[in-house]
Structure formats: structure tokens, C-alpha cells
Amino acid sequence: MTRAVLLLVRVGLPAAITAAGVVLIVYGAGENEQGAGVALIGCAVMVVLFNLFLRLSWHDQRDREREDEAREYFDRTGDWPDES
């Protein structure tokens, strides 16, 4: 994925959903429209949280890979990579 697509999904999508929710809350004629606006804002929050959790899991995976590489180095040399 390109950075533009990622930015669109991470920022643009929740912003658009939130804007639609705010429009429904402000200009909604009845309780159903206003309730739908609140639900849309909740969905936008869920999209942001999903993106956050996904990014955190990718970061954790990289940490695990570095740890595995360090352990393999230790098995080969008997020294931990940070200890020179």
C-alpha cells in the first residue's frame, strides 16, 4: 500500500464518517437521524482504534523478530549482541 492510501484509511475514512455523523446530529429531523449520527461517530472511533491496534501489533512483531535474531546470534557466538 502506498502512503497516500494508508493516510486515507487512517485519517480520511474516520474523518469522513465523523463528518457524516455530525451532519446527521445537527441537521437530523428526528431522533432516528440523530441516533444514526451518534452511531456513525462511534464507528469512526472504532476505525481509529482498529488502525491503532493494527499498527501496535506490527510494531510488536518487529520487536519479536529482532529478539529472535539476537537469540540466534547468542546461540552461535555465546555473546548477546548488545554486549561488546
C-alpha positions in Angstrom: 0.0 0.0 0.0 1.2 3.5 -0.7 1.5 6.1 2.0 -1.4 8.0 0.4 -3.7 5.1 0.7 -2.7 4.4 4.3 -3.2 8.1 5.2 -6.6 8.0 3.5 -7.6 4.9 5.5 -6.1 6.0 8.8 -7.3 9.7 8.7 -9.6 10.3 5.8 -12.0 7.5 6.5 -12.7 8.2 10.2 -12.9 11.9 9.4 -15.5 11.4 6.7 -17.5 9.0 8.9 -17.3 11.6 11.7 -18.4 14.4 9.4 -21.4 12.4 8.3 -22.3 11.7 11.9 -22.1 15.4 12.9 -24.2 16.4 9.9 -26.9 13.9 10.9 -26.8 15.1 14.5 -27.0 18.8 13.6 -29.4 18.6 10.7 -31.3 15.4 11.5 -35.1 16.0 11.6 -35.8 13.3 14.2 -34.4 11.1 16.9 -33.6 8.3 14.4 -31.3 10.6 12.3 -29.6 11.9 15.4 -29.1 8.4 16.7 -27.6 7.3 13.4 -25.2 10.3 13.7 -24.1 9.2 17.1 -23.7 5.6 15.8 -21.5 6.9 12.9 -19.3 8.8 15.3 -18.9 5.6 17.3 -18.0 3.7 14.1 -15.3 6.3 13.3 -13.8 5.8 16.8 -13.8 2.1 16.2 -11.9 2.6 12.8 -9.3 4.7 14.6 -8.9 2.1 17.4 -8.6 -0.7 14.8 -5.9 1.2 13.0 -4.1 1.9 16.3 -4.2 -1.7 17.4 -3.1 -2.9 13.9 -0.1 -0.6 14.0 0.8 -1.7 17.5 0.7 -5.3 16.5 3.0 -4.7 13.6 5.5 -2.9 15.9 5.4 -5.8 18.3 6.1 -8.2 15.5 9.2 -6.3 14.5 10.4 -6.4 18.2 9.9 -10.2 18.3 11.9 -10.6 15.1 14.8 -8.6 16.5 14.7 -10.7 19.7 14.8 -13.9 17.6 17.8 -12.6 15.7 19.5 -11.7 18.9 18.9 -15.2 20.3 20.2 -16.8 17.2 23.4 -14.7 17.4 23.7 -15.7 21.1 23.4 -19.4 20.2 26.2 -19.0 17.5 28.6 -16.8 19.4 27.8 -17.2 23.1 27.6 -13.4 23.4 24.5 -11.2 23.4 24.6 -8.7 20.5 24.5 -5.6 22.8 27.4 -6.7 24.9 30.6 -5.9 23.1 
